[in-house]
Amino acid sequence: MRAADLHRLARTLREIALRATKNIGDDRVNAGELAVLEDIARHPLSTIRDITERTGLAQSLVSRITRSMADAGALTIEADSSDRRKVRVELTTRTRADIVDRAGNSIRTAIYDSTPKLSAEERGALEHHLAEAAELLQRGTGDSGH
């Protein structure tokens, strides 16, 4: 597999994930926003620096995203009690529930919608191989995915 093929695959998989999580309407969040929300969901009460390090996004972008989402009521930003120069970020209960709910969706329908030329057997094999690839990557990187 060439690097270009991997990029194309990543783009296709992201589109399937967006369909599966129903992140396709007017309230769709972009990739940066999604990365920040997913990180905060996995690591409650993180600092901006923590989120920046884990997501690989620029600190200015993470700050802008968190402020915007706080203004929209999706998360809260509070001063760190041990260091007032830092802030801690937390999802609101509703946002957390929405993310957890959407993340739990099956990918089956999204795969079906994205691969109209495949047979049911081929789609089943694709779903199986994606699950296997995810397992190997999680084991190889030590990322539990949670």
Disulfide bonds with the S-S distance in Angstrom:
none
